[in-house]
Amino acid sequence: MPEGGKRVRILDFKEKKRRGEKIAVLTAYDAAMAHLLDRAGVDALLVGDSLGMVVLGYETTLPVTLDDMVHHTAAVARGASRALIIADMPFLSYQVSVSEAVRNAGRLIQEGGAAAVKIEGGEPVLEVARRLVDIGIPVMGHLGLVPQSVHQLGGYRQQAKAERDAERLIANARALEQAGVFSIVLESIPAEVARAVTAALEIPTIGIGAGPYCDGQVLVSHDILGLYPGPVPPFVKQYAKVGEQITAAAKAYVDEVREGVFPALEQPVRGSRR
Ligand code: KIV
């Protein structure tokens, strides 16, 4: 499927921030969608562990395994030729020890074809971030609402609202930058806190539910396309309702089969796709 064009690299992220150009990121989980989003010109495709919720039907991201992530990352990598491919490290794949984190991140790069990995959290993951960067694996951080800690946070709620929490978040962002991460996702925090983090860092911030002042934005593609049947976060803008079109098309097919309208007697003979 790859179509060509200059591949986006992590250095382009920093350069875009320097030039004041916004960075557009979407999630992807399979080759066909990766191909379509890549053609639209996204800078990066994040193979998020949101996979668990929007594709695999789980209630949280916690059941997603490393094997799931390797499988879906490899599909995305086959479908996209330009966007930077970033793979989420799933729950428990980087929290147990630095050496396990290295091995697991290595699988996402080696077997999955990702160019970078994303890990959630601040101070507790600094050593892992430093080690991965030291051995040549680019790392994206993720602060604010970190979905792998949903039970600790007491639900999917906005973070860093109190001044002390906002100060801690800014300190964590600085520490991640020092550790060598190339970019940080800021999820569900007040716009003014995101603005302060963005101003404090040389690396770009990528916001989701964090207002307009970040250096870039990321959204879950199923949310913006209307593909996910569950509730959509309030900060999402829906650019299409593809789910409704799919149901309408499938219903038209069902009706035509039942009524004997499809297939027509005279079908044009075409080559098979398989
Ligand atoms: O898993 C995911 O899709 C994410 C984004 C929402 C940032 O982490």
Residues whose N, C-alpha, C, O or C-beta is under 5 A from the ligand:
A	BS01	KIV	T27 G48 D49 S50 V185 V218
